[in-house]
Amino acid sequence: MKKKKCKSFKAGQKNPIKKVLYYLSLGSNLGERERTLAAAVDLLNQQAGRVIARSAYFYSPAWGYASEHPFCNICISLESALEPLEMLHLTQSIEQQLGRNHKTQKKADGHAAISYQDRTIDIDLLEAFRPESDAPNPSNLPPEQHSSLHNLRPVSFHSEELTLPHPLMHERNFVMSPLSELPHP
């Protein structure tokens, strides 16, 4: 698999201090799926931080509902200065930019009711890792020297909007197969 070279940040852009290593799953089952995924990766690289690695495409049937449109999925790892909720909100904004209508709706009791449907893009945060406080911060290394994934600890996060690690990721082969291709702490 050919990896795309990551874009660098230009002067005046948001400071790309790398504090959190995120793993994300991206999927599409409408339109030009591969092109939409590539656009999402480019937007994440421009707006969220630095994309470190990307899996190969993984094709699968819809999960959680019936559809005649198969999904194209990838996973990426990304270094970012964004905190988990900031990352979630940015990924939701990118989904909207790429034509996504969100699936989550509120029931009368205030809890989320999930109704899966075909979509141009779906971006899920899977898990996140931070440098150990007593270890050298990998963000001090130039990108070409940042190859070590040790000295990172998992981030556990829970709110009404987001749970990390993703509670269903291990049940989804379309997530775990591409995720297994990426270097992992």
Steps between C-alpha positions, in 0.01 A plus 500: 500500500633840405489757781430862418756752620360710785456870436703735717363798690574847369582811703185657640308172515388344827797383707538127430625408849446126522340410830258219421529207262154416365380200305198567279278287279361652181235344279284588201233312307358770273651682204867479415598326822878494461508864390284602798730314741807665345334842538421426866862396567624820332265715710607322820864552408435871436272573797568247776872431504728262313385173347765241590376187323209377292376146443407345168136509390274241660166425332208367701122479506305749712507426874191546718256538209427361154634686196580415140799738520821346641736709709856597427691541830843610617666575831753773565725609785528871563705718736309803625499773762120470516332353806249215442181710483673755276604216270146360499351838409758550225429156352127577506567828320706317236219246459256785437738667253505173307119467494428291810162505672551381858343177619454578869167637613361556848214291634231653723695392812806693379712194418653451157311281254723371224350443159767384256467599136703537181749786519759683296741501795522368854793585727528327837758563770620158610767560762759750611839496671702767684869509583583387853559810711841377619620394153645723231220659302502366142371840384849639553630276223497603136243298300767292325631383839160425652490125453472382858159411636624403844454727802136559406209428729139438391247779546175402667227755434125496555237767441148511356655559158806276498648189658864404448596233430206450263273246674407307182826502305591140592166378361567650158728317259490800265671695780733239646642373169621839373596607853728194531710636209605810694794522742359494851633574849 
